[in-house]
Amino acid sequence: MNWDVGRLSGHDGADWRVPVSELEERRSKLASALAESGFESALIDDPVELYYLTGGRQNGILLVGAEDSGVQTTHFVRRSLERAIFESGGSDAPDPIVSQPRMGELADTIRSLGGTQTPAMLAGKLPHDRWSFFANKLSSLSGEIGDCTPIMYGLREVKSTWEIEMIRESGRINQTMFESVRAGGGLGKTELELAAMADSVSREAGFGGRIRMRKWPMDCDRVVVVAGKSGAIPSYFDSAIGGIGASPISSLGAGHGKVESNSPVVVDIVHVHRGYVSDCARMFSAGSLSEIWLSRLDDMVEIRKAVTASLGRGENCSKAWEIGNEMASEMGHSDNLMGILPDKSYFLGHSVGLELDETPVIAQGFDRPLPIGGVMAIEPKVIHPEGCIGTEDLFVRTSEGMEFLTMGDKFPILSVW
C-alpha cells in the first residue's frame, strides 16, 4: 500500500466506518429473505446498496448467498480493493473481499463459490443496458435473472438502533443549519444567500455532496429556499414546493428571489450524515406575517399532529393520508394542499434513510403501517400564488409511538427576522 489508510477518518479523526456487526446483521437478513423468496443468491451492483451491505462505495459487486444455499458471500472489487477491505472492517470483515474477475469469468467464479443458478439483481435500479450485460455474462448459469429490489427495499424500511442514531445526529446538524439561516438571514437576502449559510454548516459537519434518490430521474438540492411568490412556482420535483432554482438545469429550490417584508419564506433542509438523511422545514419572515398566513400555518401543524398520531397507532399510511387530506378539506385547503393544480403532489410524508424517497409513503395505495423502526418525514404544506407555508419534521416509529429525530419543539415553527 503506497497511501496512508489512516487518512480515512471522519470528523476530527473519528472512525466513521459502519460497524462490522451492522454489516453482518444486514447480510444475514438478506440471506434469509433471499431463501424465503426462492433465490439462491443475489448480485448487488448499486452504490447505495453496496454501502448498506459492505460499508463502502467502491467499484465492485457483492455476491450474497441465500441462507443454506452453500453459496459463499463474496465482495468482488475492481477499484479500490485496499480501500474496500478497510471500509468493510479489515481483518474483521464479514466475508471474503477479493479482486473482481473479468466479466467473462464471472459465471465460472460464481460456480466456484457454490452457485448454480443465476443470481437475482436489482431490476429497480439497474439501467437496461447494464441488466442486459449481466444477463449475457451469466447466461451459462441456470435460470433467468430474478429481481431482488423489493427484498432490499423492504429490509431497509426498518432501521437499526445504530442507523437511527446516525439519523438523529443528522437531525442535530440539520438544526445548526437552521440556526445559521436565522442568524444571517433577513430582508433583501436572496434565496441562494440563505442556502449558502446552511450549506457551509452542512459541509463543515461532513456532508459528502450527494443526496441519493431512488426515483429516476429525480435529483435534489439539499437546501430548498422559497421566498414569497417563489413558493408557488412549480418544478419537475414531486413535492409541494418547487421554487425558482439557480438556473433551468437546476430548476428546484433556492434561486435569485429576495426576502420581502411580511412574506413567508420556506426553508426546507436536507443533511446527510454518514449516508443518512435528515429532512426538516421551518418558516421565516422579515417582519410579521398576516393573520391568514398564521392561521394556515396553525392548520398545517394540526394536520401534522393528527397524521403523526395515526402512524404512531399503527394505522396504515393510506389511512394517515385520508385523515390529513380530510382535515385539510374541512379547513378549506383542499385546492392548495401540497400544491396548486395541475402541479399538486398527493402525499403528506415519505420515508427516509440512505435515500430521500424511501418507502412507505403517506399516500393512497400504501395500505400498510409504518413499521416500528421506520423513519418518516411528515410535511403538510399549503401553496397559494403569494407563497407557501407549512412544516416538516422527521420521526421514528417506536413501540410507544412516534419520536422526533429532527428539531421538533427545539426550534420554532416560525422565526421572524
Secondary structure, 3 states (H helix, E strand, C coil): CCCCHHHCCCHHHCCCCCCHHHHHHHHHHHHHHHHHCCCCEEEECCHHHHHHHHCCCCEEEEEEECCCCCCCCEEEEEECHHHHHHHCCHHHCCCCEEECCCHHHHHHHHHHCCCCECCEECCCCCCHHHHHHHHHHCCCCECCCCECHHHHHHHHHCCCHHHHHHHHHHHHHHHHHHHHHHHHCCCCCEHHHHHHHHHHHHHHHCCCCCCCCCCCCCCCCCEEEEEHHHHHCCCCCCCCCCCCCCECCECCCCCCCECCECCCEEEEEEEEECCEEEEEEEEEEECCCCHHHHHHHHHHHHHHHHHHHHHHCCCEHHHHHHHHHHHHHHCCCCCCECCCCCCCCCCCEEECCCCCCEEEEECCCCCCECCCCCEEEECCEEEECCEEEECEEEEEEECCEEEECCCHHHCCCEEEC
